[in-house]
Amino acid sequence: MPNNQTQRLTHGAMMIAIFAILIAIAYYVPIISFVATMFAPLPLAWYSAKYNRASSILLGVLGCIITFFFGGIIILPFSMIFAVCGVVMGDVLRTKKSKAYLFMATGLSLLITFAIQYVISVRLFNLDFIKESFQLMRDSYMESFKIAENLTGESAITEEALNLMFQNMEMAIPASVTIAVFFFAFLLISINLPILKRFGITVPKFSPFKDLRLPRTILWIYLIVLTIQLFGRPEIGTSLYVVILNFSVVLWMLLTIQGVSFLHFVLDAYRAPKFIKGLATVFAIPLYNFMMLIGILDLGFDIRSYVSGKIRK
């Protein structure tokens, strides 16, 4: 028992030190900051996968405190995001959950941490970094349009259309942030799980992308949203319009992914090489409306069985 306790303390101290170093590099060293960011949750995830939840949470808190001492309060929100992510990832691995569960838990933990920090920054420090980012983007667009107008003598877009575009973008912030956070969670999982496996941690696997089948409930939600858009026609700026817009963005993304999955299914059935699948995925991005339609058909009808039957013949 004393040996186990000593081993736990030694391992914990080492993980805190590595976590603090990675956070410092990610925050202060521009050239390799992205690499350090991707590996920042790794030390806490490794520890959390081996030891109980209480010890892991304590380690995460201590890791944030250490980063506070050399980075101050400015670096604390940054370190908290990766501390929470690392602890959640490791805890899910320790309890032997599925990879889909790991993805959802990691994404939700990142989203909740980000939302809490955003509310705190707005309420306590009167700092709305999302609003400021949009203002910078708007100013950049206006400058580029003025340059284009001076060169060509014609305006690329009217001010009214530009305002409407930014208004829709601002109202779609919840969906955009959610998609970005879950994409980031997917990157963190994809990068760190192979390393954790090398460290002796049992890691789950996703089923092949070609076999992805989203819940059919998504199709029903899409039909409800589409019905409200066509017949309800909510006015721009109303609460209903904002809700429908955000649902539409998320559903568009999910159904497009389902369509690309069906494309991989067909290519795999014809035994296409991997580079063809990659090329098809790249070309599918600009054809997202078509891929979304394929995704709807894939969820609504059993077209995979039909395609499989045709291929066998």
Contacts in CASP RR format, 6 or more apart in sequence:
PFRMAT RR
TARGET T0000
AUTHOR 0000-0000-0000
METHOD contacts of the structure
MODEL  1
MPNNQTQRLTHGAMMIAIFAILIAIAYYVPIISFVATMFAPLPLAWYSAK
YNRASSILLGVLGCIITFFFGGIIILPFSMIFAVCGVVMGDVLRTKKSKA
YLFMATGLSLLITFAIQYVISVRLFNLDFIKESFQLMRDSYMESFKIAEN
LTGESAITEEALNLMFQNMEMAIPASVTIAVFFFAFLLISINLPILKRFG
ITVPKFSPFKDLRLPRTILWIYLIVLTIQLFGRPEIGTSLYVVILNFSVV
LWMLLTIQGVSFLHFVLDAYRAPKFIKGLATVFAIPLYNFMMLIGILDLG
FDIRSYVSGKIRK
8 51 0 8 1.000
8 55 0 8 1.000
11 47 0 8 1.000
11 50 0 8 1.000
11 51 0 8 1.000
12 47 0 8 1.000
12 59 0 8 1.000
14 43 0 8 1.000
15 43 0 8 1.000
15 44 0 8 1.000
15 46 0 8 1.000
15 47 0 8 1.000
15 59 0 8 1.000
16 43 0 8 1.000
16 59 0 8 1.000
16 60 0 8 1.000
16 62 0 8 1.000
16 63 0 8 1.000
16 66 0 8 1.000
18 42 0 8 1.000
18 43 0 8 1.000
19 40 0 8 1.000
19 43 0 8 1.000
19 44 0 8 1.000
19 60 0 8 1.000
19 63 0 8 1.000
19 66 0 8 1.000
19 67 0 8 1.000
19 79 0 8 1.000
19 82 0 8 1.000
19 83 0 8 1.000
20 63 0 8 1.000
20 66 0 8 1.000
20 67 0 8 1.000
20 70 0 8 1.000
22 36 0 8 1.000
22 39 0 8 1.000
22 40 0 8 1.000
22 42 0 8 1.000
22 43 0 8 1.000
23 36 0 8 1.000
23 40 0 8 1.000
23 67 0 8 1.000
23 75 0 8 1.000
23 78 0 8 1.000
23 79 0 8 1.000
23 82 0 8 1.000
24 67 0 8 1.000
24 70 0 8 1.000
24 71 0 8 1.000
25 32 0 8 1.000
25 33 0 8 1.000
25 36 0 8 1.000
26 33 0 8 1.000
26 34 0 8 1.000
26 36 0 8 1.000
26 37 0 8 1.000
26 40 0 8 1.000
26 78 0 8 1.000
27 33 0 8 1.000
27 71 0 8 1.000
27 75 0 8 1.000
27 78 0 8 1.000
29 36 0 8 1.000
37 82 0 8 1.000
38 187 0 8 1.000
38 188 0 8 1.000
38 191 0 8 1.000
38 192 0 8 1.000
39 191 0 8 1.000
39 192 0 8 1.000
39 195 0 8 1.000
40 82 0 8 1.000
41 82 0 8 1.000
41 83 0 8 1.000
41 85 0 8 1.000
41 86 0 8 1.000
41 89 0 8 1.000
41 188 0 8 1.000
41 192 0 8 1.000
42 86 0 8 1.000
42 192 0 8 1.000
42 195 0 8 1.000
42 196 0 8 1.000
44 56 0 8 1.000
44 59 0 8 1.000
44 60 0 8 1.000
44 63 0 8 1.000
44 82 0 8 1.000
44 83 0 8 1.000
44 86 0 8 1.000
44 87 0 8 1.000
44 90 0 8 1.000
45 85 0 8 1.000
45 86 0 8 1.000
45 87 0 8 1.000
45 89 0 8 1.000
45 90 0 8 1.000
45 93 0 8 1.000
45 192 0 8 1.000
45 196 0 8 1.000
46 90 0 8 1.000
46 196 0 8 1.000
46 199 0 8 1.000
46 201 0 8 1.000
47 55 0 8 1.000
47 56 0 8 1.000
47 59 0 8 1.000
47 90 0 8 1.000
48 56 0 8 1.000
48 59 0 8 1.000
48 86 0 8 1.000
48 87 0 8 1.000
48 88 0 8 1.000
48 89 0 8 1.000
48 90 0 8 1.000
48 91 0 8 1.000
48 93 0 8 1.000
48 94 0 8 1.000
49 89 0 8 1.000
49 90 0 8 1.000
49 91 0 8 1.000
49 93 0 8 1.000
49 94 0 8 1.000
49 196 0 8 1.000
49 201 0 8 1.000
50 94 0 8 1.000
50 201 0 8 1.000
51 94 0 8 1.000
53 91 0 8 1.000
53 94 0 8 1.000
56 87 0 8 1.000
56 90 0 8 1.000
56 91 0 8 1.000
57 87 0 8 1.000
59 87 0 8 1.000
60 83 0 8 1.000
60 87 0 8 1.000
61 83 0 8 1.000
63 79 0 8 1.000
63 83 0 8 1.000
64 76 0 8 1.000
64 79 0 8 1.000
64 80 0 8 1.000
64 83 0 8 1.000
67 75 0 8 1.000
67 76 0 8 1.000
67 78 0 8 1.000
67 79 0 8 1.000
68 75 0 8 1.000
68 76 0 8 1.000
68 79 0 8 1.000
77 117 0 8 1.000
77 121 0 8 1.000
80 113 0 8 1.000
80 117 0 8 1.000
81 110 0 8 1.000
81 113 0 8 1.000
81 114 0 8 1.000
81 117 0 8 1.000
84 109 0 8 1.000
84 110 0 8 1.000
84 113 0 8 1.000
85 106 0 8 1.000
85 109 0 8 1.000
85 110 0 8 1.000
85 113 0 8 1.000
85 185 0 8 1.000
85 188 0 8 1.000
88 105 0 8 1.000
88 106 0 8 1.000
88 109 0 8 1.000
89 102 0 8 1.000
89 105 0 8 1.000
89 106 0 8 1.000
89 188 0 8 1.000
89 189 0 8 1.000
89 192 0 8 1.000
90 201 0 8 1.000
92 101 0 8 1.000
92 102 0 8 1.000
92 105 0 8 1.000
92 106 0 8 1.000
93 102 0 8 1.000
93 196 0 8 1.000
93 201 0 8 1.000
93 202 0 8 1.000
93 203 0 8 1.000
93 204 0 8 1.000
96 202 0 8 1.000
96 204 0 8 1.000
97 105 0 8 1.000
97 204 0 8 1.000
98 204 0 8 1.000
99 189 0 8 1.000
99 203 0 8 1.000
99 204 0 8 1.000
99 205 0 8 1.000
99 206 0 8 1.000
100 206 0 8 1.000
102 189 0 8 1.000
102 204 0 8 1.000
103 182 0 8 1.000
103 185 0 8 1.000
103 186 0 8 1.000
103 189 0 8 1.000
106 185 0 8 1.000
106 188 0 8 1.000
106 189 0 8 1.000
107 181 0 8 1.000
107 182 0 8 1.000
107 184 0 8 1.000
107 185 0 8 1.000
110 181 0 8 1.000
110 184 0 8 1.000
110 185 0 8 1.000
111 177 0 8 1.000
111 178 0 8 1.000
111 181 0 8 1.000
111 182 0 8 1.000
114 177 0 8 1.000
114 181 0 8 1.000
118 129 0 8 1.000
118 130 0 8 1.000
121 127 0 8 1.000
121 128 0 8 1.000
121 129 0 8 1.000
122 128 0 8 1.000
130 173 0 8 1.000
130 177 0 8 1.000
134 166 0 8 1.000
134 169 0 8 1.000
134 170 0 8 1.000
137 166 0 8 1.000
138 162 0 8 1.000
138 166 0 8 1.000
141 162 0 8 1.000
142 162 0 8 1.000
145 155 0 8 1.000
145 156 0 8 1.000
145 157 0 8 1.000
145 162 0 8 1.000
148 156 0 8 1.000
149 155 0 8 1.000
149 156 0 8 1.000
157 165 0 8 1.000
164 236 0 8 1.000
167 236 0 8 1.000
167 237 0 8 1.000
168 236 0 8 1.000
168 245 0 8 1.000
169 176 0 8 1.000
171 237 0 8 1.000
171 241 0 8 1.000
171 242 0 8 1.000
171 245 0 8 1.000
171 246 0 8 1.000
172 245 0 8 1.000
172 246 0 8 1.000
172 249 0 8 1.000
174 246 0 8 1.000
175 245 0 8 1.000
175 246 0 8 1.000
175 247 0 8 1.000
175 248 0 8 1.000
175 249 0 8 1.000
175 250 0 8 1.000
176 249 0 8 1.000
178 250 0 8 1.000
179 249 0 8 1.000
179 250 0 8 1.000
179 253 0 8 1.000
193 203 0 8 1.000
194 203 0 8 1.000
196 203 0 8 1.000
197 203 0 8 1.000
208 268 0 8 1.000
209 261 0 8 1.000
209 264 0 8 1.000
210 261 0 8 1.000
210 264 0 8 1.000
210 265 0 8 1.000
210 267 0 8 1.000
210 268 0 8 1.000
211 261 0 8 1.000
211 265 0 8 1.000
212 257 0 8 1.000
212 258 0 8 1.000
212 261 0 8 1.000
213 258 0 8 1.000
213 261 0 8 1.000
213 298 0 8 1.000
213 299 0 8 1.000
214 254 0 8 1.000
214 257 0 8 1.000
214 258 0 8 1.000
214 299 0 8 1.000
216 299 0 8 1.000
216 300 0 8 1.000
218 251 0 8 1.000
218 254 0 8 1.000
218 255 0 8 1.000
218 299 0 8 1.000
219 296 0 8 1.000
219 299 0 8 1.000
219 300 0 8 1.000
221 247 0 8 1.000
221 251 0 8 1.000
222 251 0 8 1.000
222 255 0 8 1.000
222 296 0 8 1.000
225 244 0 8 1.000
225 247 0 8 1.000
225 248 0 8 1.000
225 251 0 8 1.000
228 234 0 8 1.000
228 240 0 8 1.000
228 244 0 8 1.000
229 244 0 8 1.000
229 248 0 8 1.000
234 240 0 8 1.000
234 241 0 8 1.000
234 244 0 8 1.000
235 241 0 8 1.000
252 288 0 8 1.000
252 292 0 8 1.000
255 292 0 8 1.000
255 295 0 8 1.000
255 296 0 8 1.000
255 299 0 8 1.000
256 284 0 8 1.000
256 288 0 8 1.000
256 291 0 8 1.000
256 292 0 8 1.000
256 295 0 8 1.000
258 294 0 8 1.000
258 295 0 8 1.000
258 296 0 8 1.000
258 298 0 8 1.000
258 299 0 8 1.000
259 284 0 8 1.000
259 291 0 8 1.000
259 292 0 8 1.000
259 294 0 8 1.000
259 295 0 8 1.000
259 298 0 8 1.000
260 281 0 8 1.000
260 284 0 8 1.000
260 291 0 8 1.000
261 295 0 8 1.000
261 298 0 8 1.000
262 294 0 8 1.000
262 295 0 8 1.000
262 298 0 8 1.000
262 303 0 8 1.000
262 304 0 8 1.000
263 280 0 8 1.000
263 281 0 8 1.000
263 284 0 8 1.000
263 291 0 8 1.000
263 294 0 8 1.000
264 277 0 8 1.000
264 280 0 8 1.000
264 281 0 8 1.000
265 304 0 8 1.000
265 307 0 8 1.000
266 307 0 8 1.000
267 276 0 8 1.000
267 277 0 8 1.000
267 280 0 8 1.000
268 277 0 8 1.000
269 307 0 8 1.000
269 308 0 8 1.000
269 311 0 8 1.000
270 311 0 8 1.000
284 291 0 8 1.000
297 303 0 8 1.000
298 304 0 8 1.000
END
